[in-house]
Structure formats: structure tokens, C-alpha cells
Amino acid sequence: MRAGARATLLIVWLLALAGLGWLVAQRLKVSTDLRSFMPSPTTPDQRLLMEQVGDGPGSRLLLLSISRSCASCARGTEQSMAGADAQLAALSQGLASALHADKRYSQVLNGSFDLGALDASLLPYRYLLSPTLDTQPLDEAYLADQLQQRLDDLSSPAASLLKGLLPRDPTLEVLKLAERWTPAKSPQVREGVWFSPQDEALLLVQTTAAGFDPDAQQQAIDGIQRAFHALPGSAAAQLEFSGPGYFSVVVGAQTRQQADWIGRISSVGFIALLLLAYRSFSSLLLSALPIASAALTGIAALTLAFPEVHGITLAFGFTLLGVAQEYPIRVLSHRRAGEDAVQSVRALWPLLLTAIASACIAYLAFYASGVNGLKQLAVFTIVGLLVAGFSTRYLLSRLLPVRVRDVAQMRWLARARDFVDRLPRPRWIPVLMALVIVLMLAFAPGPFWQNNLAALTPLPQDMLQRDGRLREALGAPDVRYLLVLQAPTEQGVLALSEKLQPQVDALVAKHAVDALELPSRYLPTVALQRQRQQALPDRATLQHALNEAVQGLPFRPDLFQPFLDDVETARQLPPLTPEHYAQTPLGQRVAAMLVHRDGHWLGLGTVSGVHDVAALQALGESTNGAVRLLDLKAASESLVAAYRTRILQALLVATILLVLTIAVALRSLRRAWHVLAPMTLATFLVLAVERMAGIEVSLFHLVALILAGGLGLHYALFFERDTGDAAEQRRTLHATLVCVLSALLVFGMLAWATIPVLRAIGLTVSLGVAFHFCLSILMAPHASED
């Protein structure tokens, strides 16, 4: 192709890439909900697990601690402990006040009385929500006793709080509700707020955002930090976070940070490797075009096929597209001096096309998994591989420079090829390798599969220990257990919750569990509310009882008019339901504990400090399944096992298709054996080595094995190719060495990552590349002599 035509083609190609980039920028919406990469639940418990993982009360809790900074500790050794507590308590109160007005937080608790916990318009409902009227009528004796107590309270430090509350609520029903809604197991209260044994002020913040939405959780955490740093005296204190939402943010930040530095180092190393291998800067730049085309086209396909693209899809997709970098490398290495690139590619195309088709078949297993995130990954990689392969064949070959250096003339390469050709290739190698693999797998220590997703967390141990300490101090809900109540209606769930409450109280008294929070704790049934409503006296009766109760007490007769108004209003109110309650902070809490599913309602009881699992399970023994204890850990492990089974089934189908594709493409079962046998043995050898090292196989190892198999297939295909030309065999070795070194560079860096997922992928692919390369050489037929 003439220089002018090449320049025109290059400009058109670059303009097409710019157009794709514009399309991607306009349409791409990135999702961060990690549930996209979790399998579809098949059982009721698994469906509930998936909902609770992202939206459950426990998943949306942030645990906060405020402590004196190290610098202030050093300076304030003479400061009294009481003064330090007062300073931290003021920060806790200030932070809680700031967060109460922010819609990103549905509930903020720090141990202090919060009048705003019940919306002002709902304050008259306190007489329907409080259990006081179940045992005590609002009569003269009760009112007189309460007013005498208020008189005593007004001479206490709590007087400033009571003065504003007394006219409307002389019996302090609001405070009783606040105490009832405070976690059953609470930390020590000092200066009116919670403190830990380590002298930290503690807060519980429940976000409106889902726990598995890292971006929304990051915004919530940023909002808390801004509110904290705006408080006077915050510079001398330290705010720390814990909880599932915070962990998702930390994991995301760690993954991005490590992926960034690994990507930068490996990119520089890859560029240096290609420059050293081909000594042509123009060839290096041009060979990047198929990869860029693959990436942009893959993302564009995702934006057309899916409303949102998950961030993990993009991260893993670019990694899986590493297979495509071999296509330009093969073209660059196999060119003869003076030979047109189009002719060179034409000779390679049958094998390249077979390699492309085989890789696409392997990645189809992701699509067959039924998981939305893996479906996206399949679309991205398959479209990307096809575009990279065909653009290499029909576009790159017409742009490469005419003059090239024939790598077959390199002396070191000739010696390396001679060494490879002299290697013995006994026919018993596959049998020996298969026997070694079987023995290694049979005697490998520990379980074969990794079902515990918690083992994959990259969180440091000290962070997990701090979370356990704060969770124990705050009495925060257990992230493992839920008590599930089932009934045909919402009211049925609340009635079952009320019926169950005495048994729950008995379990707490016996220390079988530290706390168990049921939905009826926040919202009684309509029937119970009506019963309490009927117990309220009419205005005249209450006025008479109040007049008698204030006799001899220094209260003005008209002081309690707001109280009389609220009681009369409460007598006329319609019962409070979850729908009416939903717009309040506590109503959102109730909404999170009541779930409608498949024509029935579920109530979710959050559990803290489980000491006797059997006692909890016994709660549902006589309820015919209406009450059951859900072990989220067991449900997640069963979900992972079902997920893995589906992927393995898809891989089995993909393997059969792969065998048929290779056999048809090579038109020989013997040649297909030389390609498929080393790939299969190398894959199982990776498994055996990792198992002997005590590594349990996770879903990420399976993904990495598929990637390594796609790379290894290329090696075997080209080593099996015998043209009868020794120079061409040297070019094959050169191309394969460059591919192997580039893969080891990228994935070897991943193997050193501290993120377990990245490390699993990096180690598996690195071992796979090395084993595939060695076995492809040892099991390939000897090259023909010149």
C-alpha cells in the first residue's frame, strides 16, 4: 500500500476510534453494586441474603469512634479525664446534630436523648407506641406520681432538657420510647453519650444508601467527615469508621490504588519489552491500535446491551483482553525481511482465526453463568477479541512499515531454537504429568474449594479487630444471623413479633443472645394501638385528673394544655402503619425490617452477640416455618457452591466446543491432541500446585484458569505448526517468547498484590503461562530440518 493510502487509512481508523470514544463518553454509566457479580439466588434464603447484603439494616450501619488525637494526648497529660470526656461528648453531640438534618442518614444514635427520633407531627402517637398504657392508666394517682418525679427532676442536671418537654409530656413518654428504641446492649454513658472502655465517644449511623454501593457510601462517609471537621475542637480529636459500607469503600480504594501502580509499572515494562524485541517505535505505536479498538468497541457494545456497566467488568475486561495483545505480536515476529505484511498475515490467519474462535468459546462460559456481571464480561471480551483479531488482519497489516528486521536472523534466537529442537519428547510425558497431577490433588492439604467469601477480604487484621471491638461495645447487629418471621400480611408479621417478644426477652435474660430486635419494638400492631387508644381518657376526665394531681405542687394550672391537646389528638388518630411511618427516620428503620416477597411478608429480627445458636433455632420449632433463624454465612456458601457448579457446567460445554473447533480447524485428531493435551495438563497442573501450597480454589481462580488456558492455547497452536522452514520456527519461538514475557510481566505483578482477588488471578495466570509454555514445547512434534 502506498504511503498516501496508508496515511488515509490511519486517519480514518483514528477518527473511528475518536467516534467510539465519544459514543462511550455519552452513553457509559458505571455501576458499583457488587451484587451484579453475585449469582442469581434460587432458594428463599438465598434471595433474602442478596437483599440483606446490600439493603439490610446491618449492611447500612457505620460504626464511628471519636478519640483524642495522639498529639493532643501528649499535650494534655495534665488535663483531667472529665474534661477530656466532656470535649469528646461535645463533638459527639455536635456531629449527631449535624447528621440528623442530612437525608443521607436514616438514623444517628450516640446514647443521648433525641427528640427528633420521632417526627414532631407524630408526637401524639407516642401514647399508641409506648407500652405504658398496657399496665398503667392515665389517672389521678399516676399523674400525681409523675408530676412529683418531674419536680425532683427539675432540680437535677437534666432540668434544661425537661423544661421544654414538660408542658407537652409530663409523663415523659418520649423519653420512654427513646429508651425503648435504644439498642438493648449499649455502651457506658458518660456526659450523656456513649463511651467505649477505651475512652472513645461512640456513634451508630445508619445510611439510606445500600451497603454494597461504594460510591454512595463514600459520599456518606465524606459528609460525616466534613460535618466533624466543621465542629470546634475537632482538630484535637480523631474520627474513625468501621462497618460494611466503610469496608466496601476501603476495598475499592485499595483495589484501584494497587491496580493503578501495577498497571503503570507493567505498561512501562511492556513498552520496553516490545521496543527491545522489535526496535521499531512506529511498529509499537501501530500495534496498540487493535488493542485500543478492542477496548473501545467492547465498551460501546456494553453500553448498547446493558443500561449500566459495572466497574469490575471494565477492570477485569481489560485484563482478559490481554490475550488480544498476542495478535499484533504474532504479525510483527513472523514478518520476513522484504515481505509485505498483508502476505505475512494471510499465511498466519488460519491459526490466528482458530485462536480467536477458541478464546471466544472459552469466554462464552461467562455468559452461560447467568450472572449479570459475568455476562457483561463475556460481551466485552468476545467483542474485543473479535475486533482486535480482525483489525490486526485487515487494518494493521496495511499500516505496518515496509522495511522490517527479520527476527529469524538473531543469533541468540537460532541457538534458543536449536536447544528447543534438541529437547527429548518422550511419549510418556503426558502419562507422567497426569499421574503427578492426580497424586498432588489427592494429597493436597485442606478443603479443595473456597466457599467462605470473607477469606477473600483484603482488609488488614487490625481493621477487622477494631470492627469486632466497636461492634461488641455498641451492641451493633450481627452480620451473620437474622431471625426471619413470615406471615401473609404486615400486621401478621407484627402480631407474630409481639407474640414472640416474651420468648426473646427470656433468651436475653439467659444470655443466649445479647440482644434481638424485632419489628414490633418500633411499631405495634394496629390492634394493640387501638387497644391503647381506647385506654386514653377523654379531655374532661383527663383535665379533672390533672387538676387533682397538681394540687400542692408549684405548677401553673394552664401549663399542661399541650399535654391535654396531644392526648385528645391521640384519641382521634388513625393507627400508625408502616406507610404513614415511612418518611421518618424510625419509619425507615421499620421499612428495612419488613419485606414483601412472593405474596407474603417477612419480618427481619436483627441479632447481636449470639452465644447459643440452638436456643435461637428453637424459637421456630413449633411455628411451622413461620419463624426461622437465617445463617447468612451458610446461605452465602450455598450460593457460591451453586454458582461454581453452574460455571463448571458451562466450562464443560465450552471445553467440548473447543475440542470440536480445534479438531475441525486442524483437520486432524493427532494435531488437535498436540494442541489440547498440553493446555489441559497445564491447567490441571496449576490447580495441583496451588492446592499443594494450601490454596483453596475460589471463583476467581476459575476465571484466571480460563484466561491462562486462552493464552496457552496460542502457544500450543503455533508450536504445533510445522512449515518445514527452520527460520519460520525461529520466528514462532520469538513471538511466543515475547507473548510469554509480556504475560508474566503483567500477571507476575498482580501476583505480588496484597488484594487477595488480584493475587489469586496473578498467581494463577503466571503459573499457567509458564506451564503452558513448557508443556507446549515438550509435547509439540520436532520441527522439520531445513
N, C-alpha and C positions, 0 to 999 in steps of 0.2 A: 504494500500500500504506500502511496506517495506521502511525502511529508505533509502536504496541504490536507489531504484526506484524513491523515491521522490526527492532525490538529482539530479538524472539524468534528471528527468522532469524539475526541477527548472533550471538546467544549460541550457537545450535545450530552455526553454522559454526565459531565459535571452539572449541567443545567437540570438534567433529570434528577440527580441527587439533591440539588437545591430545592426542586419542586417537592420531592418526597419529604425533605426536611421541613418545608413549610406546612405540608399536609399534617405531618406528625405533630408539629407545634400547635396547630389549630385544634386537632381532634383528641390528642392524647390526654387522658385523665388517669392519674395514677392512684391506685387503691393501696391501703396499708392494712386492711383487715386480714389478719393472719389465718382466719378461718377459711379463706379461699384455698389454702393449701392443706386443709384437713379433709378427710374423706366424708362422703355423704353418710349420715347416720342411718342405720337400718332398724334399730330397736328403740323403744320409747326412752330408755335410759340414755342411749347414745344421743338421741335428739335433744334431750334435756341437757346433757353435758355440753353440746355445741352451743346451746343458748346461754348457759351459765358461764361458759368460758369467756364470752365477750360481754354479756349484758347482766350477769348475775350480780347481786349485791356485793359479794366478796371480791369479785374481779374489779369493781369500780372504787374500791377503798384505797385511799392514800393514807399511810401512817406517817405522821410528822413528829419530829422531836426538835425542841429548841434548847440549846445548851450554851453555856458561856464559851466564847472562843478561847483558844489556848493563850492568846496574848492578854486577854482580859483576866484570865485566871492567874497569870504570872504577876499582873499589876495589882490584882485585888486580893492579895492574900490577907490583908488586914480587914477587908470588907466582911461584914457579918453574913452568915448564911441566910438569915432572914431577909437581909437587903438583896442578896442575890436572887432569892426566891421571888421577892416582890418584883424585881426587874424582869425576870423571865415570865412571871404571871401577867405582867402588863403587856408584854409582847404577845403572849398567847391570846389575851383578851382583844388586843388591837387587831391581830390577824384574823381571829374569828369574826369580829365585827365587820372587817373589810370583805371577807369572803361571803358573809350572809347575803350581801346585796348583789352578788355575782351569780348569774344564771348558770354558769358552768359547774356550779357545785350545788348538789341537791340537799346535802346535809353536812353540817360542821358541828362537831362535838369536842368540847375540851373540859367537860366537867362542871362548867358554870351554868347557872340558870339562864335559859334562853327563852324569853317571852315570845320571840319571833318564830319559835318552832311551830307554833300554832298560829295560823294566819288570823289577823285581827277580826276579819269578818266571820271567822269560825269560832271565836272565843266562846260564844254562848253554848257551843256544842260540848264544852268541857264537862257539863253535867250528864251528857249522854255517853261520853267516852270514859269518864272516871268511874272506878268501881265503888266509890264511896257510898252511893245511894243503894247499893246492893245490900248493905248491912246497917246503914245509918240514915234515918230521915232528917230532913231539914226542919227540925222542930226547935222549940224554945231552949231546951236543955243543951242540945248540940251547939246551937248558935252562941249561947252564953259561954260555953266552954271554949269555943273557938275564939270569941272576942277577947276573953281573958288571956288566952295564949298570945293573941296579937298585941295586947297591951304589954305583955312581957317582952315580946319580940321588938317592939319599938324602942326599948331601952338597950337593945343589943347592937352589935356592929352591922346587922342586916337591916337596920332601920331605913337607910336611904333607899334600899330596894323595895321595902314594903310600903313606904308612904305612897308611891304611885300606884301600887297594886291593891291596896287595902279597900278603897271605896268600891271597887268593882268585884273583888274576890276575897271577902273576909275569911272564907274557909280555905283559901289557898289551893283550890282545885288545880289551878295551872301548875303550881309547884309540884303537886302530887303526880300530875301527868308527866311533868318533866322528869321526875324521879323514876316513874314507871318506864319511860322511854329511854332512860339512860342504860347503857349496856349493863347486864346483870353482874358481870365481873369487871369492875372498874378499878383504875389505879388509885393510889393515895391522893387525896385532895389537899392541896396546900395553897393558901392565898386565893381560894375559890376556884382553882383549876387543877387539872390532873398533873401529877408528877410521877416519874419513874424512880425506882430505887437508886438510879444513877444521877438523881437530881436534874433530870431533863423535864421541861414542860412538854406535855404530850397533847396531840390533837388527832382526831379522826375526821377525814374529809372524804365524802362520797361524791364522785364526779357524775355529771349527767352523761358524759361520753363513755362509750364502751371500753372495757379494759383492754381489748385487743385492737384498739385504734391508736397506734403510737403517735400519729400526728396530733389528734385531739388531746391525748394525754399530755403531750409535750406542751400544748397551749395551756392546759390546765395547770401544769407544773410551773410554767413561766408566769402565769397570772399569780400564783401563790408567792413565787419569789419576788415579783415586783411589789406586791402588797406588803410583804415582810420588810423589804429593804426601804420602803417608804415610811416605816414606823420609826419614831425617835428611839434611839438606843440600840437599833438593830446592828450597828457596826460592831458592837461588843459581844454579839451573840452569833451562834451558828445554827442554821436551819438544815435539817437532814430529812430525806424522804425514804420511804420504803413502800412495798405493796406491788401487786401485779402490774398496774399501769406504769409505775415508775420503772419496773424491771423491763417492760417492753420498750420503753424509751432508751434505757441503758444498753440493752442488747442491740437495738437498731443503730445507736451511735457507735458502739464498738465494732459492729459488722461493717458499717460504712467506713470507719477510720482504717480498719485493717485492710479492707478491700481496696481502699484508695492507695495506701502505700505499697501494697503488694502489686497493684495494677501499674503504678508508676515505675517501680523497680523492674518488673517483668517486661514492661513495654520498652524501657531503655535497653534491657538485655536482649530482647527480641530484635530490635533495630540493629544493635551492634552485631548480633549473630548473622543477620541477613547481609549486612554490609561486608562482613568478613567472608561469608560464603560466596557472594556474587560480585562484590567490588563494583557495584553499579548503583549510584544513588537514584537515578531515574527509574531503574527497574524496581527498586524498593518502593518508591512512591506509587508507581503504576500498580504494583501488586496489592497495594492497600485498597484500590478501588473495588474489587469484588467483595472484600470483607465489608467495606462501608455500604455497598449496595445491598448486601445480605442483611445487615443490621437495620438499615432504614426501611427496606421493603418488609422485613419481618414485623417491625413495629407498626408500619402502616396497615399490614394485614390484621394485626391485633386490634387496632382502632376501628377497623371496619367490622370485625367479627364480634367484638365484645364492647359493652358500654364503658367498662373501666379495665385498665391493665394494672396488674399487681406489680409493685416494685420488685418483689422477689423474682417474678417472671423475667423482668429485664436483666437483673443481676445474673441469674442462672443462665438465661438465654445467651448472653454474651459469652459466658464460659463454655456452653455447649457448642457455640459457633466456632470454637477453637478448631474443630475438625475441618472447617472450611479453609483455614489458612494453608492446608496442605495442597489445595488445588493450584494456586499460583506457584508454590514451591516446586511442585512436580513439573510445571511448564518451564520454569527457569532452569532447573537442573538438567532436564532432558534435551535441551536445545543443543544441536550440533553447530559448530562454527560454520557460518555461511548459510545455514539452513533457515528458511522462513519459519517464523513462529507458528503460522497457521498450519503448515505441514507437520510441524512437530506435535502440535496439539491434536491434529487429526489422527496421528498414529496412537496417541495416548488415550484418545477419547473413549474407546470401548471400556477400558479398565476404569477410567475416571467415572464414567456413567454408571458402571456397576457399583463402584464405591459409594457414589451419591445415593443411588437407589437403596443400597444396603443400609446406609446410615438413616435414611428416611424411614425405612421399615422398622428399624430399631426404635426410633423416636415415636413411632405410632403407638408403642406400648403406653406412653404417657397419655395419649388421647383416650385410649381404651380404659384408663383407670377410672374415669368418671369424675375425677376431681377437677374443679374449675381451674385452679391454678396450674395443674399439670396439663390440662387441655390447652391453656394459653401457651405454656412452654412448648408443647408439641407443634402448635401452629407457627410460633415464632421460629423455631429451629428448622422445621421442614421447609417452610417458605424460604428462610435464609439460606439453607444449604442448596436448594434448587437454584436460587438466584446467583449465589456465589459460583456454583459449578457452570451454569450456562453463560454467565457473563465472562468467566475465565475462557470458556471455549470460543465464544463468538465475538467478544469485545476486546478483552485483554490481549489476545493473540494478535490482534491487528494494530495494537498500540506499542508493543514492545520494540525496542531499538533493533535495527538490522544487524549491527555488529555486536556479537556476544563472545564471551570467553568460554570455550568448551571445557567444562569441569573434568571431562574424562582425561585430559592431559595432565592433571595434577599428579605428581609422583607419589605423594603420600596416599592418595586415593587408590592408585594402582597397587601399592603394597597392601593396603587395607583389603582390597577386593581379593587379592591373592590369598591373604590369610583366611578370609571368609570361605573361599572356594576349597581350601585345604582342610577345613574342619570336617571331621567324620560325621556322617549322618546315618548312624545305625537305625534299623527299622524298629528296634525295641525301645527307642526313646519315648514314644507315646505311651507304651505299656508301663514303662518305669515311672513316668511322670504321673500317670493315672493312679498307680499303686501308692506313690508317695503322697499324693493329694488325699486319697482315701484314709491313709494312716494318720495324717496330720489332722484331718477333720474329726476322725474318730477319737483321738486322744487330746483334742483341744480343751483347755480348761474353761469352766463357766458356761452359762447359757449361750445358745447359738444366736438367738435374736434379741435385739434391744427393743423392749416394749415400753420401758419407762422413759417418757419424754423429758422428765426432769433431769435425767442424766446428761441430756444434751445442752443444758443451760451453760452459757459462758460466764455466768455471774461468779465473782470471786467469793470464796468461802466466808470471808468476814462480812460481806454484804448479806449473805443468807443467814448468818448467825445473828446479825443485828435485826433482821426482819423477824426471826423467831423470838428474839428478846422483846422487841416492841409489840409483837402480836400477843405475846403472853401477858405483858404489862397492861395492854389496852383491852384485853379480852375480845380482840377482833375475831370475826367469824373464821372458822376453819375452812381452808380452801379445798379440803378433801371430801368432807361429808356434808350431805344435805338430808333433812327429813322431808319427805315428799308426802303431801296429803292430797287425796284425789276425791272429787265429788262432782255431781252433774252441774252444779251452779256455784257461783261465787259465794253466795250465802251458805251453801252446803259446806264449802271449804272452811269458812269462818266458824260455822257451828261445830264442825269436827275439831277445829283448832281449840275452841273453848272447852269442848269435852275432854280434849287431850291434856289441857293445861295442868290439872291436878297431878297426873302421872308424870308430867315433865318436871313439875316442882319437886316431886318425890325423888326423881333421878338426880336433880341438882343437890338436894339435901343429902343424898347418899354418896355424892362426889363421883357418880358415874360419868358426869359431864359438868364442865364448869358453868356453861350457860347454853340455853336452847331458846331461840327467839322465834315465836310463832306469829302468823299474820294478825291474829286476834289481839295481840298485845297493842297494836296500833289502831285497830278498827274492830269494834264489837259487831255482832250480827245486828240486822235491823230489828229482830225480835227482842234482843237484850236492850237495845236503845229505846224501843217503845216501852219496855218494862220500866226502865229508869225514868222515862218521860212521865209516865203515869204516877210515879212516886213523888214528882215535884209538886209542892203546894201551890195553890192559886195565889194571886197577888195579895188579896186581902188576908188570907191565912198567914202568908209569909210576913206581911207587914206587921201583923199582930205579934207573931213570934219574935220578930226582930225588935219591936218596941219593948217587949218584956225582957229580952236578952240584954239590952243596953242599959237597963236600969242599974244605977250605981256606978256606971262606967263613964269615963270622960270623953265619950264620943258624941258628936252632934247628931240629932235625930235624922237630919236630911243627908248625912254623909254617905249613906249606903244606897242612895237612889239608883246608881249604875248597877249595883248588885241585884236589886229588885227588877230592874229592866231586863237584865240578862236572863234571870230565871224565868220571867214571863215569856221572853222570846224563845227560850229553850223549850217551853211547853208547847209552842206552836210550830216548831221547826219540823220539816220533813227529815226522816232519819238520814244520817250521813252514809253515802255509798262511795265506793272507790272512784266512780266517775266524777262525783262532786269534789272529792278529796284530791283529785289528781294534780291540780295546779299548785298545791302546797308542797313544801319540802318533805313533810312526813307522808303526804299522799303519794309522792313519787316512790318513797320507800315501800309503801303498801303495794303500789303497782308492780314493783320489781318482785314482790313476794307472791303475786297472784298471776298465774299464767293460763291462758286459754289455749287448749290444744285438742284437736280431733274430737270436737263435740263435748269435751268435759273440761273441768277446771282443776288446776294444780295449785296447791299452796306449798311454798318453799320455806321450811324452817331452817334458819342458819344455826350452825353448831359451833361452839367454842370449847376447846380443851376436852377432847374425848379421852376418857380413861377406861371405859367399859363398852366396847363396841357391841357385845352380845346384849347388854341391857337396852341399848338403843334399838337394836333389831327386834327385841321382844315387844316393843311398843306396837308393832304392826301384826303380831301373831294372830290376834283374834279379830282383825278388821277386814279380812278377805281382800287384801291388797289395797285397801283404802289408805293405809299408812305404811310406808316403807322407808328404809334407810338407803340412800343412794351413795355408793362409794365412787366418787368421780375418778379416782385413780384406776380402779378396776374397770370402769366404763371406758376410760381413755385407752387402756391397754387392749381391751377387746376391740376397740375401734381401730387401733393401729394394726392389730393382727388381721382383721378383716380387710383393711386397706392393703396390707402386704400381700395377702392371698390374691387379691384382685390384680395387683401389679404383676405378681409371679405368673398368674394365668395369662395375662396379656403378653408377658415376655415369652411364654411358651409358644403362643400363637405367632409372635414375631420371629422367634427362632425357626419355626417350621417354614414360614415365608422366606426367611433369609436363606435357608438351605436350598429351597427351590430356586430362588433368584440366582444364587451363585452357580448352582448346577446348570441351569439353563444358559446363563451368560457364558460360562466357560465350556459348555457342551461336553463335559467330561466329569464323571464321578471321581476319577483319580485326581484331577486338577482341583476339583472342589474340596476333596479331602485335604490337600496341601494348604488350602486357604482356611477351611473351617476348623480343622483339628488344632492348629496352634492357637487360634483365637479362643476356642473352647477351653483347652487346657490352661492357657494363661489366665483366663477369667477365674476358673476354679482354684488355680494356684494362688491368686491374690486372696481369695476367700480363706484358703487354708493357712497362709502366712499370717493374716490378720487374726484369725481365730487362735493360732498358736501363741500369738502375742497377747492373748486375753481380751481382744477387742470383740465386743458384741456387735452383730451386724444390724444396722439401722436402715431405715428407708433411704437415707442419704447415701449410704454405701451402695445400695442398688442403683440409684441414679448414676453414681460415679462409675460403677461397673459397666453400665450401658455406654457411657461416654468412652471409657477405656477400650471397650470392645469395638466401638466405631473407629477409633484410632488404629487399633491393632489389625483390623480387617484390611486397612490400606496397606500396611506393611506386608502382610501375607500375600495380598493380591499382586503386588509389584515384585516381590521376591520370587513368586511362583512363575512370573512371566519370563520366558527364556526365548530371546530373539536370535540366539546364536552369535551375538555380537558382544565381545568382551567389553568394548568401550561403552556399550549401552548398559551392560551390567554394572559398570562403574558409576554411570550416571544414576542408575536406580539406587545404588548404595549411597551416593552423595545426597540425593533427595530425601531418602529415608533417614539418614543421619541428621540432616537439618530439621526434619519434622520431629524426630525423637528429642533432639536437644531443645527445640523450642517448646515442646510439650513439657519436658522435665523442668525447664526454666520456670514456666508459668505455674504448673501444679506442684512443683517442688517448693516454691514459695508458699503456696497455700498450706502445704503440709506442716509448715512451721508456725501457722497462725494459732492464736490462743482460743479462737472461736471453735467449739467442737464440730460444728457443721462444716465449716471451711476446712478444718484439719482432716475430717473424715474424707471429704472429696479429694483434697490434695494428695493425701497419702495413698488412697485407693487408686487414683488415676496414675500417679507416679509409679507405683509398683506395677500397675497394669501395663503402662507403656514399656517399662524395662522388660517385663516378662514376655510381652507380645513380640518385642523386637528380637529377643534372644531365641525364642521358640520358632519364630517365623524363619530365622536363618537356619536353625538346626533341622527343621522339618521341610525346608524347601529343597527341590531337586538340585543337583550340581549344575552349575552353568556350563553350557557347551563351550568347547575350545574354539578359538578363532580359526 
